[in-house]
Amino acid sequence: MPTQNKNSVVSFPSEVKMSKYLPVDVKPVLTKKWIENGINNSNFKIYDDAYDDSPTNSSIINAFVSYVYGEGLIDKNGTDLHKYISKEDILLICYDMVKYGGYSLQAVWLANKVIAFERIAINKLAINYQTPSMKIDGYWYSFDWVKKSTFKPKLYPKYTGEFKENGVEVLYVKRPSSESFFPIPAYLSGIHWAQVEGELSNTAKCFLENSRSFLTVINVNNGAEPDEEIAKEKAKRIREKVTGSSNAGASYVSFNDGAEDAMVIDQMHPPEINQQNVFFSEEAERAIIKAHSAPPILFSGSNGGTGFSSNADEREVALNDLYRRHINPLREMILDGLKMIFKNIDSEIIPDFKDFRSEKALETTVLTEKK
């Protein structure tokens, strides 16, 4: 059984601790009432930041989501599934599955039947558990766990598929991993490289902002002025004469007791961007693509080193491999959860994702329409 300290935070059982070699610490935190995914669910923010800050990571996630969703969710028997769950909610659970490694749904029971369900943000859920078994029996929702005193957590029972009473239950689906409670995205090993790409983006932004102007230092020798107000007025007039009033803020005037009478003007240019930044940018892109196990030919900005940049056949092979290794397994995990709920709505429903039409099929359609 977990041990408890004076701050009411329970130490985590050793059998579910993460490897010390993981790029980020994603261990859960146990409290008296619930289990959080890091303090205040902060582990989810790690994945959000990796998405927001890294162009490569976000583009791969967006592409995976697009491939998974395809042309939307359908029923093989023809039922309109969107009267039970919206298109937007389906798209959002695809995003959650790829970005976080899992998703969650709220199922609404009425008269011994599920009448509707919708996506609930998995990053806003903590886990309710029983002691000493550590069995999960529900989920706590808070709009903001950092401000949970304002946004009071609300407990929802775990979805079991067996009707108990009218109300709402939560279905929680996550990809298999060594973590017992919370989802872990497949690209976890690339988190640090996503952070590197974010830092490099910020460095490039600062460089461009600073490179637009230079600092002009104006040294007025033998012109020391003891009166501070007079010195400020003189400096203002000098800046306007030397650099112009519109660029006066990018200059500095120094009055000093020098040996020479001449005014000296120095210009300080910003440093050139380091070649190492270019190397790390390219390395970050390669590492993030590798962490996603994505085909470089489909996601590399330069396609450098592949030799396939203009080879449509090789791209088609890579896309088929992507579907086989990643997209179809992701769809299967999403559909397994959806089927658990749909069977309590209509046992005849068989949900599936509709693939995009291939380019050849699209070309055939266009030619037929022209005829």
Short mmCIF file of the C-alpha atoms (twelve columns), coordinates in Angstrom:
data_MODEL
# 
_entry.id   MODEL 
# 
loop_
_atom_site.group_PDB 
_atom_site.id 
_atom_site.type_symbol 
_atom_site.label_atom_id 
_atom_site.label_alt_id 
_atom_site.label_comp_id 
_atom_site.label_asym_id 
_atom_site.label_seq_id 
_atom_site.Cartn_x 
_atom_site.Cartn_y 
_atom_site.Cartn_z 
_atom_site.pdbx_PDB_model_num 
ATOM 1   C CA . MET A 1   0.000   0.000  0.000   1 
ATOM 2   C CA . PRO A 2   1.329   3.513  -0.785  1 
ATOM 3   C CA . THR A 3   2.809   5.492  2.095   1 
ATOM 4   C CA . GLN A 4   1.412   8.898  2.995   1 
ATOM 5   C CA . ASN A 5   3.366   11.964 4.096   1 
ATOM 6   C CA . LYS A 6   2.300   14.968 6.129   1 
ATOM 7   C CA . ASN A 7   1.332   16.913 3.001   1 
ATOM 8   C CA . SER A 8   -1.257  14.308 2.069   1 
ATOM 9   C CA . VAL A 9   0.598   13.235 -1.078  1 
ATOM 10  C CA . VAL A 10  1.010   9.506  -1.413  1 
ATOM 11  C CA . SER A 11  4.287   8.059  -2.693  1 
ATOM 12  C CA . PHE A 12  3.811   6.015  -5.832  1 
ATOM 13  C CA . PRO A 13  4.191   2.194  -5.865  1 
ATOM 14  C CA . SER A 14  7.566   1.102  -7.239  1 
ATOM 15  C CA . GLU A 15  6.143   -1.320 -9.811  1 
ATOM 16  C CA . VAL A 16  4.685   1.479  -11.937 1 
ATOM 17  C CA . LYS A 17  7.541   3.987  -11.772 1 
ATOM 18  C CA . MET A 18  8.779   5.230  -15.126 1 
ATOM 19  C CA . SER A 19  12.307  4.667  -16.380 1 
ATOM 20  C CA . LYS A 20  14.840  7.241  -15.180 1 
ATOM 21  C CA . TYR A 21  16.050  7.540  -18.769 1 
ATOM 22  C CA . LEU A 22  12.755  8.939  -20.077 1 
ATOM 23  C CA . PRO A 23  13.156  12.447 -21.564 1 
ATOM 24  C CA . VAL A 24  10.517  13.904 -19.235 1 
ATOM 25  C CA . ASP A 25  9.187   12.932 -15.836 1 
ATOM 26  C CA . VAL A 26  5.602   11.758 -16.363 1 
ATOM 27  C CA . LYS A 27  4.941   10.023 -13.064 1 
ATOM 28  C CA . PRO A 28  1.423   10.398 -11.583 1 
ATOM 29  C CA . VAL A 29  0.836   12.105 -8.245  1 
ATOM 30  C CA . LEU A 30  -1.463  10.466 -5.691  1 
ATOM 31  C CA . THR A 31  -3.439  12.579 -3.232  1 
ATOM 32  C CA . LYS A 32  -6.094  11.685 -0.654  1 
ATOM 33  C CA . LYS A 33  -8.936  12.090 -3.157  1 
ATOM 34  C CA . TRP A 34  -7.562  11.445 -6.634  1 
ATOM 35  C CA . ILE A 35  -4.569  10.704 -8.859  1 
ATOM 36  C CA . GLU A 36  -3.247  13.584 -10.965 1 
ATOM 37  C CA . ASN A 37  -1.118  13.277 -14.082 1 
ATOM 38  C CA . GLY A 38  1.725   15.234 -12.523 1 
ATOM 39  C CA . ILE A 39  1.066   18.055 -10.070 1 
ATOM 40  C CA . ASN A 40  -2.180  19.748 -11.194 1 
ATOM 41  C CA . ASN A 41  -2.189  17.509 -14.307 1 
ATOM 42  C CA . SER A 42  0.964   19.288 -15.483 1 
ATOM 43  C CA . ASN A 43  2.164   16.322 -17.571 1 
ATOM 44  C CA . PHE A 44  -0.559  17.058 -20.098 1 
ATOM 45  C CA . LYS A 45  0.834   20.602 -20.440 1 
ATOM 46  C CA . ILE A 46  4.181   19.096 -21.455 1 
ATOM 47  C CA . TYR A 47  2.455   17.554 -24.463 1 
ATOM 48  C CA . ASP A 48  0.510   20.763 -25.171 1 
ATOM 49  C CA . ASP A 49  3.721   22.819 -25.150 1 
ATOM 50  C CA . ALA A 50  5.476   20.305 -27.409 1 
ATOM 51  C CA . TYR A 51  2.592   20.758 -29.857 1 
ATOM 52  C CA . ASP A 52  2.417   24.556 -29.609 1 
ATOM 53  C CA . ASP A 53  6.172   25.259 -29.731 1 
ATOM 54  C CA . SER A 54  7.410   22.764 -32.316 1 
ATOM 55  C CA . PRO A 55  6.368   23.225 -35.980 1 
ATOM 56  C CA . THR A 56  7.563   19.727 -36.875 1 
ATOM 57  C CA . ASN A 57  5.753   18.034 -34.000 1 
ATOM 58  C CA . SER A 58  2.486   19.895 -34.564 1 
ATOM 59  C CA . SER A 59  2.541   19.264 -38.325 1 
ATOM 60  C CA . ILE A 60  3.029   15.513 -37.814 1 
ATOM 61  C CA . ILE A 61  0.263   15.357 -35.203 1 
ATOM 62  C CA . ASN A 62  -2.073  17.330 -37.486 1 
ATOM 63  C CA . ALA A 63  -1.282  15.019 -40.395 1 
ATOM 64  C CA . PHE A 64  -1.836  11.874 -38.294 1 
ATOM 65  C CA . VAL A 65  -5.177  13.243 -37.099 1 
ATOM 66  C CA . SER A 66  -6.193  14.060 -40.655 1 
ATOM 67  C CA . TYR A 67  -5.326  10.551 -41.822 1 
ATOM 68  C CA . VAL A 68  -7.124  8.923  -38.877 1 
ATOM 69  C CA . TYR A 69  -10.283 10.992 -39.300 1 
ATOM 70  C CA . GLY A 70  -10.278 10.691 -43.084 1 
ATOM 71  C CA . GLU A 71  -13.705 11.695 -44.364 1 
ATOM 72  C CA . GLY A 72  -15.333 11.081 -41.010 1 
ATOM 73  C CA . LEU A 73  -17.026 8.405  -38.907 1 
ATOM 74  C CA . ILE A 74  -19.624 6.188  -40.590 1 
ATOM 75  C CA . ASP A 75  -21.784 3.192  -39.739 1 
ATOM 76  C CA . LYS A 76  -21.253 0.247  -42.073 1 
ATOM 77  C CA . ASN A 77  -24.997 -0.395 -41.871 1 
ATOM 78  C CA . GLY A 78  -25.903 3.157  -42.859 1 
ATOM 79  C CA . THR A 79  -27.042 4.744  -39.566 1 
ATOM 80  C CA . ASP A 80  -26.345 8.449  -39.179 1 
ATOM 81  C CA . LEU A 81  -23.988 8.396  -36.187 1 
ATOM 82  C CA . HIS A 82  -23.871 12.170 -35.791 1 
ATOM 83  C CA . LYS A 83  -27.236 12.229 -34.074 1 
ATOM 84  C CA . TYR A 84  -25.410 10.574 -31.155 1 
ATOM 85  C CA . ILE A 85  -22.009 12.298 -31.347 1 
ATOM 86  C CA . SER A 86  -20.975 15.396 -33.311 1 
ATOM 87  C CA . LYS A 87  -18.360 15.526 -36.071 1 
ATOM 88  C CA . GLU A 88  -16.394 18.019 -33.993 1 
ATOM 89  C CA . ASP A 89  -16.260 15.641 -31.022 1 
ATOM 90  C CA . ILE A 90  -15.033 12.807 -33.244 1 
ATOM 91  C CA . LEU A 91  -12.282 15.037 -34.624 1 
ATOM 92  C CA . LEU A 92  -11.315 16.149 -31.105 1 
ATOM 93  C CA . ILE A 93  -10.971 12.586 -29.795 1 
ATOM 94  C CA . CYS A 94  -8.712  11.878 -32.796 1 
ATOM 95  C CA . TYR A 95  -6.560  14.833 -31.706 1 
ATOM 96  C CA . ASP A 96  -6.519  13.626 -28.101 1 
ATOM 97  C CA . MET A 97  -5.545  10.119 -29.163 1 
ATOM 98  C CA . VAL A 98  -2.573  11.309 -31.199 1 
ATOM 99  C CA . LYS A 99  -1.427  14.183 -28.964 1 
ATOM 100 C CA . TYR A 100 -1.954  12.595 -25.537 1 
ATOM 101 C CA . GLY A 101 -2.158  8.886  -26.316 1 
ATOM 102 C CA . GLY A 102 -5.766  8.554  -25.181 1 
ATOM 103 C CA . TYR A 103 -9.224  10.115 -25.124 1 
ATOM 104 C CA . SER A 104 -12.365 10.181 -22.988 1 
ATOM 105 C CA . LEU A 105 -16.105 10.371 -23.579 1 
ATOM 106 C CA . GLN A 106 -19.160 11.255 -21.503 1 
ATOM 107 C CA . ALA A 107 -22.030 8.820  -21.991 1 
ATOM 108 C CA . VAL A 108 -25.535 9.986  -21.033 1 
ATOM 109 C CA . TRP A 109 -27.844 7.231  -19.715 1 
ATOM 110 C CA . LEU A 110 -31.622 7.487  -19.791 1 
ATOM 111 C CA . ALA A 111 -34.139 4.704  -19.230 1 
ATOM 112 C CA . ASN A 112 -31.601 1.891  -19.340 1 
ATOM 113 C CA . LYS A 113 -30.036 3.168  -22.565 1 
ATOM 114 C CA . VAL A 114 -27.268 5.490  -23.720 1 
ATOM 115 C CA . ILE A 115 -28.977 8.279  -25.630 1 
ATOM 116 C CA . ALA A 116 -25.936 10.393 -26.542 1 
ATOM 117 C CA . PHE A 117 -22.271 10.900 -25.786 1 
ATOM 118 C CA . GLU A 118 -19.636 13.568 -26.281 1 
ATOM 119 C CA . ARG A 119 -15.948 14.134 -25.932 1 
ATOM 120 C CA . ILE A 120 -14.649 15.322 -22.565 1 
ATOM 121 C CA . ALA A 121 -11.088 16.709 -22.489 1 
ATOM 122 C CA . ILE A 122 -8.861  13.942 -21.137 1 
ATOM 123 C CA . ASN A 123 -6.263  16.505 -20.001 1 
ATOM 124 C CA . LYS A 124 -8.819  17.907 -17.534 1 
ATOM 125 C CA . LEU A 125 -9.481  14.560 -15.824 1 
ATOM 126 C CA . ALA A 126 -7.941  13.096 -12.683 1 
ATOM 127 C CA . ILE A 127 -8.570  9.536  -11.515 1 
ATOM 128 C CA . ASN A 128 -10.649 8.355  -8.578  1 
ATOM 129 C CA . TYR A 129 -9.275  5.203  -6.932  1 
ATOM 130 C CA . GLN A 130 -10.071 2.756  -4.195  1 
ATOM 131 C CA . THR A 131 -7.593  1.860  -1.478  1 
ATOM 132 C CA . PRO A 132 -5.783  -0.398 -0.964  1 
ATOM 133 C CA . SER A 133 -6.560  -2.097 -4.295  1 
ATOM 134 C CA . MET A 134 -5.827  1.037  -6.415  1 
ATOM 135 C CA . LYS A 135 -8.823  0.095  -8.552  1 
ATOM 136 C CA . ILE A 136 -10.157 2.892  -10.752 1 
ATOM 137 C CA . ASP A 137 -13.868 3.557  -10.289 1 
ATOM 138 C CA . GLY A 138 -14.355 7.115  -11.543 1 
ATOM 139 C CA . TYR A 139 -12.890 10.359 -12.855 1 
ATOM 140 C CA . TRP A 140 -12.696 13.892 -11.485 1 
ATOM 141 C CA . TYR A 141 -13.199 16.785 -13.895 1 
ATOM 142 C CA . SER A 142 -11.909 20.327 -13.356 1 
ATOM 143 C CA . PHE A 143 -11.739 23.028 -16.001 1 
ATOM 144 C CA . ASP A 144 -8.393  24.163 -14.543 1 
ATOM 145 C CA . TRP A 145 -6.522  21.998 -12.041 1 
ATOM 146 C CA . VAL A 146 -4.159  24.825 -11.140 1 
ATOM 147 C CA . LYS A 147 -7.233  26.807 -10.005 1 
ATOM 148 C CA . LYS A 148 -9.221  23.893 -8.651  1 
ATOM 149 C CA . SER A 149 -10.308 25.958 -5.657  1 
ATOM 150 C CA . THR A 150 -12.259 28.067 -8.171  1 
ATOM 151 C CA . PHE A 151 -13.157 25.279 -10.608 1 
ATOM 152 C CA . LYS A 152 -14.264 22.641 -8.119  1 
ATOM 153 C CA . PRO A 153 -13.529 19.079 -9.353  1 
ATOM 154 C CA . LYS A 154 -16.644 17.003 -10.052 1 
ATOM 155 C CA . LEU A 155 -16.699 13.214 -9.808  1 
ATOM 156 C CA . TYR A 156 -18.150 11.056 -12.588 1 
ATOM 157 C CA . PRO A 157 -18.467 7.265  -12.335 1 
ATOM 158 C CA . LYS A 158 -16.472 5.060  -14.678 1 
ATOM 159 C CA . TYR A 159 -18.319 3.752  -17.744 1 
ATOM 160 C CA . THR A 160 -18.969 0.031  -17.394 1 
ATOM 161 C CA . GLY A 161 -21.592 -0.572 -20.062 1 
ATOM 162 C CA . GLU A 162 -24.064 -1.691 -17.387 1 
ATOM 163 C CA . PHE A 163 -26.919 0.639  -16.536 1 
ATOM 164 C CA . LYS A 164 -27.098 1.755  -12.925 1 
ATOM 165 C CA . GLU A 165 -29.171 4.924  -12.921 1 
ATOM 166 C CA . ASN A 166 -29.931 7.934  -15.093 1 
ATOM 167 C CA . GLY A 167 -26.874 10.133 -15.345 1 
ATOM 168 C CA . VAL A 168 -23.431 10.540 -16.910 1 
ATOM 169 C CA . GLU A 169 -20.500 8.123  -16.953 1 
ATOM 170 C CA . VAL A 170 -16.994 8.600  -18.358 1 
ATOM 171 C CA . LEU A 171 -15.257 6.198  -20.735 1 
ATOM 172 C CA . TYR A 172 -11.466 6.504  -20.554 1 
ATOM 173 C CA . VAL A 173 -9.378  5.006  -23.375 1 
ATOM 174 C CA . LYS A 174 -5.572  5.012  -23.569 1 
ATOM 175 C CA . ARG A 175 -2.941  3.313  -25.668 1 
ATOM 176 C CA . PRO A 176 -1.059  0.441  -23.994 1 
ATOM 177 C CA . SER A 177 2.032   1.614  -22.098 1 
ATOM 178 C CA . SER A 178 3.994   1.013  -18.916 1 
ATOM 179 C CA . GLU A 179 1.954   3.719  -17.156 1 
ATOM 180 C CA . SER A 180 -0.968  2.248  -15.236 1 
ATOM 181 C CA . PHE A 181 -3.235  5.293  -15.007 1 
ATOM 182 C CA . PHE A 182 -2.636  7.966  -17.622 1 
ATOM 183 C CA . PRO A 183 -1.981  7.937  -21.375 1 
ATOM 184 C CA . ILE A 184 1.490   8.470  -22.798 1 
ATOM 185 C CA . PRO A 185 1.903   9.613  -26.414 1 
ATOM 186 C CA . ALA A 186 3.889   7.447  -28.801 1 
ATOM 187 C CA . TYR A 187 6.341   10.291 -29.520 1 
ATOM 188 C CA . LEU A 188 7.448   10.714 -25.876 1 
ATOM 189 C CA . SER A 189 11.134  10.240 -26.765 1 
ATOM 190 C CA . GLY A 190 10.938  13.300 -29.027 1 
ATOM 191 C CA . ILE A 191 9.637   15.718 -26.376 1 
ATOM 192 C CA . HIS A 192 13.063  17.213 -25.663 1 
ATOM 193 C CA . TRP A 193 13.652  17.777 -29.363 1 
ATOM 194 C CA . ALA A 194 10.281  19.496 -29.656 1 
ATOM 195 C CA . GLN A 195 11.414  21.768 -26.823 1 
ATOM 196 C CA . VAL A 196 14.703  22.400 -28.665 1 
ATOM 197 C CA . GLU A 197 12.793  23.373 -31.799 1 
ATOM 198 C CA . GLY A 198 10.684  25.782 -29.761 1 
ATOM 199 C CA . GLU A 199 13.794  27.408 -28.260 1 
ATOM 200 C CA . LEU A 200 15.383  27.692 -31.705 1 
ATOM 201 C CA . SER A 201 12.240  29.360 -33.038 1 
ATOM 202 C CA . ASN A 202 12.428  31.912 -30.232 1 
ATOM 203 C CA . THR A 203 16.142  32.471 -30.908 1 
ATOM 204 C CA . ALA A 204 15.448  33.099 -34.601 1 
ATOM 205 C CA . LYS A 205 12.657  35.553 -33.731 1 
ATOM 206 C CA . CYS A 206 14.914  37.523 -31.382 1 
ATOM 207 C CA . PHE A 207 17.694  37.529 -33.981 1 
ATOM 208 C CA . LEU A 208 15.423  38.933 -36.688 1 
ATOM 209 C CA . GLU A 209 14.060  41.611 -34.358 1 
ATOM 210 C CA . ASN A 210 17.552  42.713 -33.325 1 
ATOM 211 C CA . SER A 211 19.074  42.517 -36.794 1 
ATOM 212 C CA . ARG A 212 16.730  45.217 -38.098 1 
ATOM 213 C CA . SER A 213 18.572  47.858 -36.132 1 
ATOM 214 C CA . PHE A 214 21.911  48.526 -34.514 1 
ATOM 215 C CA . LEU A 215 22.829  50.453 -31.397 1 
ATOM 216 C CA . THR A 216 24.607  53.751 -31.999 1 
ATOM 217 C CA . VAL A 217 26.903  54.798 -29.143 1 
ATOM 218 C CA . ILE A 218 27.811  58.522 -29.230 1 
ATOM 219 C CA . ASN A 219 30.724  59.500 -26.981 1 
ATOM 220 C CA . VAL A 220 30.980  63.278 -26.374 1 
ATOM 221 C CA . ASN A 221 34.549  63.766 -25.139 1 
ATOM 222 C CA . ASN A 222 35.454  66.796 -23.004 1 
ATOM 223 C CA . GLY A 223 31.747  67.425 -22.745 1 
ATOM 224 C CA . ALA A 224 30.862  66.230 -19.279 1 
ATOM 225 C CA . GLU A 225 27.733  67.974 -18.019 1 
ATOM 226 C CA . PRO A 226 27.170  68.009 -14.218 1 
ATOM 227 C CA . ASP A 227 23.529  69.067 -14.483 1 
ATOM 228 C CA . GLU A 228 21.459  65.930 -15.197 1 
ATOM 229 C CA . GLU A 229 18.500  67.734 -16.803 1 
ATOM 230 C CA . ILE A 230 20.748  69.729 -19.133 1 
ATOM 231 C CA . ALA A 231 22.624  66.531 -20.035 1 
ATOM 232 C CA . LYS A 232 19.352  64.793 -20.976 1 
ATOM 233 C CA . GLU A 233 18.297  67.686 -23.197 1 
ATOM 234 C CA . LYS A 234 21.700  67.792 -24.920 1 
ATOM 235 C CA . ALA A 235 21.629  64.026 -25.462 1 
ATOM 236 C CA . LYS A 236 18.166  64.253 -27.025 1 
ATOM 237 C CA . ARG A 237 19.289  66.932 -29.510 1 
ATOM 238 C CA . ILE A 238 22.414  64.948 -30.426 1 
ATOM 239 C CA . ARG A 239 20.451  61.724 -30.981 1 
ATOM 240 C CA . GLU A 240 18.008  63.493 -33.282 1 
ATOM 241 C CA . LYS A 241 20.840  65.037 -35.330 1 
ATOM 242 C CA . VAL A 242 22.891  61.831 -35.619 1 
ATOM 243 C CA . THR A 243 20.286  59.075 -35.912 1 
ATOM 244 C CA . GLY A 244 17.058  60.946 -36.560 1 
ATOM 245 C CA . SER A 245 14.089  61.312 -34.227 1 
ATOM 246 C CA . SER A 246 12.422  58.080 -35.462 1 
ATOM 247 C CA . ASN A 247 15.440  55.968 -34.491 1 
ATOM 248 C CA . ALA A 248 16.505  57.946 -31.442 1 
ATOM 249 C CA . GLY A 249 15.706  55.068 -29.107 1 
ATOM 250 C CA . ALA A 250 18.410  52.910 -30.747 1 
ATOM 251 C CA . SER A 251 21.213  55.264 -29.700 1 
ATOM 252 C CA . TYR A 252 23.071  56.018 -26.479 1 
ATOM 253 C CA . VAL A 253 24.842  59.336 -25.694 1 
ATOM 254 C CA . SER A 254 27.741  59.400 -23.235 1 
ATOM 255 C CA . PHE A 255 29.252  62.665 -21.934 1 
ATOM 256 C CA . ASN A 256 32.750  62.116 -20.578 1 
ATOM 257 C CA . ASP A 257 36.025  63.878 -19.755 1 
ATOM 258 C CA . GLY A 258 38.181  62.658 -22.609 1 
ATOM 259 C CA . ALA A 259 41.458  63.864 -23.947 1 
ATOM 260 C CA . GLU A 260 40.139  64.646 -27.386 1 
ATOM 261 C CA . ASP A 261 37.641  67.234 -28.503 1 
ATOM 262 C CA . ALA A 262 36.155  65.175 -31.345 1 
ATOM 263 C CA . MET A 263 32.814  63.432 -31.023 1 
ATOM 264 C CA . VAL A 264 33.167  59.625 -31.499 1 
ATOM 265 C CA . ILE A 265 30.286  57.568 -32.951 1 
ATOM 266 C CA . ASP A 266 30.365  53.760 -32.660 1 
ATOM 267 C CA . GLN A 267 27.829  51.324 -34.051 1 
ATOM 268 C CA . MET A 268 27.227  47.977 -32.340 1 
ATOM 269 C CA . HIS A 269 25.760  45.346 -34.662 1 
ATOM 270 C CA . PRO A 270 23.929  42.240 -33.369 1 
ATOM 271 C CA . PRO A 271 25.876  38.963 -33.593 1 
ATOM 272 C CA . GLU A 272 25.356  36.669 -36.564 1 
ATOM 273 C CA . ILE A 273 23.158  33.631 -36.022 1 
ATOM 274 C CA . ASN A 274 25.298  30.626 -35.084 1 
ATOM 275 C CA . GLN A 275 25.742  27.773 -37.556 1 
ATOM 276 C CA . GLN A 276 25.148  25.417 -34.644 1 
ATOM 277 C CA . ASN A 277 21.534  26.605 -34.558 1 
ATOM 278 C CA . VAL A 278 21.092  25.418 -38.136 1 
ATOM 279 C CA . PHE A 279 22.529  22.027 -37.217 1 
ATOM 280 C CA . PHE A 280 20.268  21.652 -34.180 1 
ATOM 281 C CA . SER A 281 17.235  22.741 -36.199 1 
ATOM 282 C CA . GLU A 282 17.849  20.014 -38.777 1 
ATOM 283 C CA . GLU A 283 18.662  17.466 -36.070 1 
ATOM 284 C CA . ALA A 284 15.499  18.343 -34.129 1 
ATOM 285 C CA . GLU A 285 13.357  17.795 -37.211 1 
ATOM 286 C CA . ARG A 286 14.963  14.398 -37.866 1 
ATOM 287 C CA . ALA A 287 14.629  13.338 -34.225 1 
ATOM 288 C CA . ILE A 288 10.957  14.340 -33.961 1 
ATOM 289 C CA . ILE A 289 10.108  12.499 -37.182 1 
ATOM 290 C CA . LYS A 290 11.947  9.460  -35.844 1 
ATOM 291 C CA . ALA A 291 10.123  9.683  -32.476 1 
ATOM 292 C CA . HIS A 292 6.800   9.522  -34.321 1 
ATOM 293 C CA . SER A 293 8.171   6.632  -36.438 1 
ATOM 294 C CA . ALA A 294 6.916   8.644  -39.401 1 
ATOM 295 C CA . PRO A 295 8.249   8.156  -42.952 1 
ATOM 296 C CA . PRO A 296 10.745  11.015 -43.571 1 
ATOM 297 C CA . ILE A 297 9.697   11.241 -47.213 1 
ATOM 298 C CA . LEU A 298 6.230   12.386 -46.117 1 
ATOM 299 C CA . PHE A 299 7.194   14.735 -43.300 1 
ATOM 300 C CA . SER A 300 10.730  16.035 -43.815 1 
ATOM 301 C CA . GLY A 301 10.808  19.642 -44.940 1 
ATOM 302 C CA . SER A 302 13.746  19.039 -47.221 1 
ATOM 303 C CA . ASN A 303 13.486  15.302 -47.916 1 
ATOM 304 C CA . GLY A 304 17.256  15.465 -47.686 1 
ATOM 305 C CA . GLY A 305 19.066  12.177 -48.085 1 
ATOM 306 C CA . THR A 306 16.047  10.131 -49.143 1 
ATOM 307 C CA . GLY A 307 16.342  10.470 -52.885 1 
ATOM 308 C CA . PHE A 308 12.550  10.120 -53.147 1 
ATOM 309 C CA . SER A 309 11.476  13.772 -53.173 1 
ATOM 310 C CA . SER A 310 10.024  13.545 -56.686 1 
ATOM 311 C CA . ASN A 311 9.119   9.850  -56.717 1 
ATOM 312 C CA . ALA A 312 5.353   9.427  -56.418 1 
ATOM 313 C CA . ASP A 313 5.586   5.624  -56.200 1 
ATOM 314 C CA . GLU A 314 7.921   5.789  -53.201 1 
ATOM 315 C CA . ARG A 315 5.607   8.281  -51.489 1 
ATOM 316 C CA . GLU A 316 2.662   5.960  -52.044 1 
ATOM 317 C CA . VAL A 317 4.609   3.063  -50.514 1 
ATOM 318 C CA . ALA A 318 5.497   5.265  -47.529 1 
ATOM 319 C CA . LEU A 319 1.863   6.318  -47.088 1 
ATOM 320 C CA . ASN A 320 0.649   2.714  -47.193 1 
ATOM 321 C CA . ASP A 321 3.287   1.833  -44.585 1 
ATOM 322 C CA . LEU A 322 2.111   4.748  -42.423 1 
ATOM 323 C CA . TYR A 323 -1.464  3.446  -42.513 1 
ATOM 324 C CA . ARG A 324 -0.396  -0.094 -41.693 1 
ATOM 325 C CA . ARG A 325 1.941   0.802  -38.816 1 
ATOM 326 C CA . HIS A 326 0.211   3.823  -37.267 1 
ATOM 327 C CA . ILE A 327 -3.072  5.078  -38.687 1 
ATOM 328 C CA . ASN A 328 -4.982  1.785  -38.656 1 
ATOM 329 C CA . PRO A 329 -3.840  0.862  -35.103 1 
ATOM 330 C CA . LEU A 330 -4.853  4.344  -33.895 1 
ATOM 331 C CA . ARG A 331 -8.234  3.947  -35.546 1 
ATOM 332 C CA . GLU A 332 -8.679  0.545  -33.948 1 
ATOM 333 C CA . MET A 333 -8.056  1.933  -30.457 1 
ATOM 334 C CA . ILE A 334 -10.519 4.777  -31.051 1 
ATOM 335 C CA . LEU A 335 -13.162 2.465  -32.533 1 
ATOM 336 C CA . ASP A 336 -12.850 -0.054 -29.684 1 
ATOM 337 C CA . GLY A 337 -13.967 2.654  -27.273 1 
ATOM 338 C CA . LEU A 338 -16.748 3.904  -29.529 1 
ATOM 339 C CA . LYS A 339 -18.095 0.373  -29.989 1 
ATOM 340 C CA . MET A 340 -18.417 -0.021 -26.210 1 
ATOM 341 C CA . ILE A 341 -20.901 2.852  -26.179 1 
ATOM 342 C CA . PHE A 342 -22.648 2.256  -29.504 1 
ATOM 343 C CA . LYS A 343 -23.600 -1.280 -28.476 1 
ATOM 344 C CA . ASN A 344 -25.727 0.277  -25.703 1 
ATOM 345 C CA . ILE A 345 -27.443 2.455  -28.286 1 
ATOM 346 C CA . ASP A 346 -27.981 0.029  -31.155 1 
ATOM 347 C CA . SER A 347 -26.280 -3.358 -31.396 1 
ATOM 348 C CA . GLU A 348 -26.519 -3.201 -35.203 1 
ATOM 349 C CA . ILE A 349 -24.194 -0.183 -35.445 1 
ATOM 350 C CA . ILE A 350 -20.676 -0.943 -36.715 1 
ATOM 351 C CA . PRO A 351 -18.650 2.297  -36.602 1 
ATOM 352 C CA . ASP A 352 -15.697 2.821  -38.907 1 
ATOM 353 C CA . PHE A 353 -13.638 5.654  -40.378 1 
ATOM 354 C CA . LYS A 354 -14.042 6.435  -44.045 1 
ATOM 355 C CA . ASP A 355 -10.746 6.730  -45.932 1 
ATOM 356 C CA . PHE A 356 -9.893  9.610  -48.208 1 
ATOM 357 C CA . ARG A 357 -10.502 8.839  -51.844 1 
ATOM 358 C CA . SER A 358 -7.222  8.044  -53.575 1 
ATOM 359 C CA . GLU A 359 -5.879  10.401 -56.221 1 
ATOM 360 C CA . LYS A 360 -6.574  7.853  -58.950 1 
ATOM 361 C CA . ALA A 361 -10.175 7.448  -57.821 1 
ATOM 362 C CA . LEU A 362 -10.550 11.223 -57.746 1 
ATOM 363 C CA . GLU A 363 -9.101  11.544 -61.258 1 
ATOM 364 C CA . THR A 364 -11.499 8.860  -62.526 1 
ATOM 365 C CA . THR A 365 -14.443 10.711 -61.007 1 
ATOM 366 C CA . VAL A 366 -13.404 13.986 -62.649 1 
ATOM 367 C CA . LEU A 367 -12.993 12.373 -66.056 1 
ATOM 368 C CA . THR A 368 -16.384 10.681 -65.776 1 
ATOM 369 C CA . GLU A 369 -18.055 13.958 -64.843 1 
ATOM 370 C CA . LYS A 370 -16.465 15.711 -67.861 1 
ATOM 371 C CA . LYS A 371 -17.834 13.066 -70.225 1 
# 
